[in-house]
Amino acid sequence: MPSDSYFFAQPHFLRIAGLNRLEVISLLDKADSYVEQSRRRQKTSDRLQGLTQINLFFEPSTRTQSSFEIAGKRLGLDVINMPIGSSSVSKGETLLDTAVTLNAMHPDLLVVRHGASGAAELLSQKVDCAVINAGDGTHEHPTQALLDALAIRRTLGDLDGLRVAICGDIAHSRVARSNVALLNLLNVEVRLCGPPTLLPSDADRWGAEVFHNMDEAVADCDVVMVLRLQSERMDSAAIPSKREYFRFYGLDRNRLSHAKPGALVMHPGPMNRGVEIASDIADDLSISLVTKQVEMGVAVRMAVLDMLATARNEAI
């Protein structure tokens, strides 16, 4: 069982921006301790028994929603997945009315994914429980950044001084924003790469070097993280064609050869094979951390749930 010698003073978990280095390292350390629990035959504990977790996902999700559900159950939480399609939201109920309704049920932890940036923070102001941001619009996806960092740390050790390239659809990526903020806290050199149409105008102020040439961006990098083209959020003119996009920004063996020998490859999923990444790279377990990212997702979300619940209990 993990010790309680960790530090996390936040009432909610809404963003990486605003966390300090000690809080991030504490979360990673606690998550690290939960990896082994998830690998045991007996995976559940009664650590948070008696508490209730509600998962409220307004956008489709496979990895994030299922891993939050598994994480809660492994900690002994009562976990409820709210089916948005058959809820009052489908009848026109507002987000705030939904929040008031859920708050009246006295949950302890509320996990929220929403298409609007800032939705999780708005909910946190209207409910009495701890709110966890599972992705809000194009703003942040903080637990994804944590699990990415944990996957790198368990493979390469200390992150200090590493060089990471994040490539692809940066403009629509909450994953990119959270990762840049977290990696900066851990003294990682971050590079962003994508076509001008898929890079935010303020990307050069994020704390990362900006590239438009993929070969230059991945040169001498320890890790190359590839992002999905979020076609549902972009104008059709953002790229000429998927074939043309792969030619200039897809990760294949030739392009990866510019990175450091043995460089690791990451993708937050879901993957568009042959669009942003070649299948032979995604499936090469000697360099691909894709499945490890999924595994680390459960451990990280266990850590976040645990530390939020513990912090609130101590505050009462």
HELIX and SHEET records of a PDB file:
HELIX    1   1 ARG A   21  ARG A   39  1                                  19    
HELIX    2   2 ARG A   63  ARG A   74  1                                  12    
HELIX    3   3 ILE A   84  SER A   86  5                                   3    
HELIX    4   4 SER A   88  LYS A   91  5                                   4    
HELIX    5   5 LEU A   95  ASN A  103  1                                   9    
HELIX    6   6 ALA A  119  SER A  124  1                                   6    
HELIX    7   7 PRO A  142  LEU A  156  1                                  15    
HELIX    8   8 ARG A  174  LEU A  185  1                                  12    
HELIX    9   9 PRO A  196  LEU A  198  5                                   3    
HELIX   10  10 ALA A  203  ARG A  205  5                                   3    
HELIX   11  11 MET A  214  VAL A  218  1                                   5    
HELIX   12  12 SER A  231  ARG A  233  5                                   3    
HELIX   13  13 SER A  236  ALA A  238  5                                   3    
HELIX   14  14 LYS A  242  TYR A  249  1                                   8    
HELIX   15  15 ARG A  253  LEU A  256  1                                   4    
HELIX   16  16 SER A  279  ALA A  282  1                                   4    
HELIX   17  17 VAL A  290  ALA A  315  1                                  26    
SHEET    1   A 4 ASP A  78  MET A  82  0                                        
SHEET    2   A 4 THR A  52  PHE A  57  1                                        
SHEET    3   A 4 LEU A 109  HIS A 114  1                                        
SHEET    4   A 4 ALA A 130  ASP A 136  1                                        
SHEET    1   B 5 GLU A 209  PHE A 211  0                                        
SHEET    2   B 5 GLU A 189  CYS A 193  1                                        
SHEET    3   B 5 ARG A 163  CYS A 167  1                                        
SHEET    4   B 5 VAL A 223  VAL A 226  1                                        
SHEET    5   B 5 LEU A 264  MET A 266  1                                        
END                                                                             
